Amino acid sequence: MTTVLVFLDHPGASLAKSERELLSLGASLGEVAVALADDADPAYLDGVGSYGVQEVYRPDAAVSEVLVAGKAAFLAGAVRAAGADIVLLGNSYEAKEIAARAGVRLESGVITDVVGLSSDLTATKSDFAGSYTVDCRVTTGVPILTIKPNSVEAVEAGLPSSPREVRIPVELPPAAARVTGRVEKPVSGRPELTEARVIVAGGRGVDGNFGPLEELADALGGAVGASRAATDAGWIEHSAQIGQTGKTVSPQLYISAGISGAIQQKAGMQTSRVIVAINKDADSPVFEIADFGIVGDLFTVLPQATEEIRKRGL
Ligand SMILES: Cc1cc2nc3c(=O)[nH]c(=O)nc-3n(C[C@H](O)[C@H](O)[C@H](O)COP(=O)(O)OP(=O)(O)OC[C@H]3O[C@@H](n4cnc5c(N)ncnc54)[C@H](O)[C@@H]3O)c2cc1C
């Protein structure tokens, strides 16, 4: 039986959607074990158990205190202890770095930004700022794959099981950088950008007023994103930036408003399922990648869309 080790980093009160997606993908490939970097609530562990997970591997040291190096050492130990055949992680910058460092320790191949995985472990990803869609396979060691949110369907598992905790001895690497304090981000009530099924993103055309975008995002239960021009202008926090030097997203629906569609912006959103672009310039390059385009002023179009969606109770 294939053993799939799923690495879960920051356990919340319950399983996040992207974590359920990883566990669902793992369960479709074989028997799932979990490597859990941090302490978790019983409700969270129940959620993990509901995917049939029998073993949860935990570090015997405070790996979170030394940034990614400690977590990579723990993950490599958990892969050996579980006899894992496949390793799945999320696709945050941190997860990708942990994957890379664990890959070096295990002499295993790593594929990041995976948006599709077939049963023979051929991974699909987009490369060179979204210019190519590439199929690739790990040919050495235990395949380590980081999976983009919204790439697989999260199925509800519901198997009653209480996973057994297995402690992994971790020798913490000498800390070149240590965590000295943590402040939790204020909760916005909107979904996390990389997990959202709907994103309404604004650029320079928003001219400092994200209000109409927030209204539409709330009507659709979505998140608000931005181009670098908007984050550089200080109109919205940097964590909302999508693109080459921001976040990579692949929601079901990406609504781009007042964004020209530069290659560096496209790099972060090109794999979205459906792209709707609103721009007052009919020749804007954003229309080249849009499934639906509206030539118009976003301050006219967005409120109309919001009103219509609210009217229909969608
Ligand atoms: C190394 C590097 C990394 C980068 N990384 C990123 C990145 O991660 N993410 C990113 O986004 N960019 C990134 N950039 C910047 C990128 O090249 C573009 O400069 C940026 O994406 C432009 O943002 P924008 O589309 O919002 O602004 P603009 O290009 O100025 O476009 C604004 C658009 O809004 C339209 N508009 C104006 N008013 C309205 C209105 N009222 N209604 C409708 N439409 C309107 C205009 O027609 C125009 O098309 C990077 C650049 C470099 C060099």
The ligand as a Gaussian input file, in Angstrom:
#p B3LYP/6-31G(d) Opt

LIG

0 1
 C       10.614000      42.240000     -10.914000
 C        9.181000      42.705000     -10.960000
 C        8.249000      42.041000     -10.200000
 C        6.911000      42.445000     -10.250000
 N        5.985000      41.756000      -9.516000
 C        4.681000      42.085000      -9.652000
 C        3.666000      41.336000      -8.964000
 O        3.946000      40.412000      -8.196000
 N        2.377000      41.684000      -9.155000
 C        2.010000      42.719000      -9.990000
 O        0.809000      42.982000     -10.129000
 N        2.943000      43.452000     -10.605000
 C        4.261000      43.170000     -10.453000
 N        5.193000      43.937000     -11.077000
 C        4.752000      45.186000     -11.723000
 C        4.160000      45.001000     -13.118000
 O        5.178000      45.025000     -14.091000
 C        3.182000      46.137000     -13.431000
 O        3.853000      47.365000     -13.319000
 C        1.959000      46.164000     -12.508000
 O        1.356000      44.898000     -12.489000
 C        0.965000      47.207000     -13.030000
 O       -0.109000      47.268000     -12.148000
 P       -1.539000      47.720000     -12.680000
 O       -1.963000      46.818000     -13.781000
 O       -2.411000      47.857000     -11.502000
 O       -1.242000      49.199000     -13.207000
 P       -1.215000      49.782000     -14.695000
 O       -0.326000      48.982000     -15.541000
 O       -0.962000      51.234000     -14.554000
 O       -2.684000      49.540000     -15.225000
 C       -3.823000      50.167000     -14.715000
 C       -4.984000      49.772000     -15.609000
 O       -6.184000      50.277000     -15.068000
 C       -7.018000      50.706000     -16.133000
 N       -7.951000      51.686000     -15.560000
 C       -7.666000      52.914000     -15.067000
 N       -8.780000      53.480000     -14.543000
 C       -9.786000      52.582000     -14.701000
 C      -11.169000      52.577000     -14.353000
 N      -11.726000      53.614000     -13.698000
 N      -11.916000      51.507000     -14.691000
 C      -11.372000      50.449000     -15.356000
 N      -10.047000      50.399000     -15.687000
 C       -9.273000      51.446000     -15.371000
 C       -6.072000      51.265000     -17.167000
 O       -6.649000      51.232000     -18.456000
 C       -4.881000      50.297000     -17.025000
 O       -4.996000      49.206000     -17.937000
 C        6.526000      43.557000     -11.048000
 C        7.506000      44.220000     -11.803000
 C        8.805000      43.804000     -11.765000
 C        9.829000      44.529000     -12.599000

